[in-house]
């Protein structure tokens, strides 16, 4: 152990991220009497807190609001003793016996670590996107949808998120355009059925965004139809981007990842570094859902217990 680490508190388990994976790891680790620190830069609950409703988590027949679910997770994790600190993770040094995490609130140490930092929204990288972010361009329909009452909005993407949030936006907006680059949606059939039959949603198939335009705030989107290459203007008040996600692993070195930056783990959530586990959306996996994140978190925590034993 370095002299620096010797002076500081060393937790049994440091969990990076307070989403369903991280907080489930905290619940399981806490019940196993581990001394646990959870680091999170946003509110507890992770990405699901920006979803209006969580409809497919077992045990909630009527669904539950994303924010409430996050609050429940936090309450449960702290009941079992986890300490949660709000901090931005800058770097993780995972190779020694004692793992060190550098954050905006200082350095923290653990004997084991669960990386559960999830993913962040992917951007399109087209002109106007960065400039108009927060001025008509949004990545969160639940947060910003109510600002677009009786307005015209576009949603970009064809996956579960884009379709689910486009449907949500019909509560506020008069007209919703779904701009998708292919002629088939990626979303599950249940969501597809709803959107294909919605009278206030128009799907622009085989269409991509070339740029966003607006003087002070978003005024129009320049779109291109891929089949005939025609360019057109789509006047809108808001645009919601749901074109997939990228893993939050930029702070992490020395752990094996795939070409996209997802952490490679065993079925038991072990990474390539002993004592470092990964759980939830941040790892390479088949199904990224709240229920699978929670399951990963439970396994990761029990593996951390076993590692310390
Ligand atoms: P996703 O499934 O990866 O879908 C991303 C969509 O964006 C795809 O339709 C993709 O088009 C499109 N896209 C990607 N890059 C693009 C680009 N540069 N320009 C234009 N379009 C682009 O992402 P997601 O919808 O955020 O979902 C992420 C994960 O969460 C998935 O596993 C999903 O099942 C899960 N999820 C589940 C629920 C639920 O209610 N169960 C809700 C939300 C999310 P292509 O189709 O052509 O690739």
Boltz pocket constraint, residues with backbone or C-beta under 6 A from the ligand:
constraints:
  - pocket:
      binder: B
      contacts: [[A, 56], [A, 123], [A, 124], [A, 156], [A, 157], [A, 158], [A, 159], [A, 160], [A, 161], [A, 162], [A, 164], [A, 179], [A, 181], [A, 182], [A, 184], [A, 185], [A, 186], [A, 207], [A, 208], [A, 242], [A, 243], [A, 244], [A, 245], [A, 286], [A, 287], [A, 288], [A, 289]]
      max_distance: 6.0
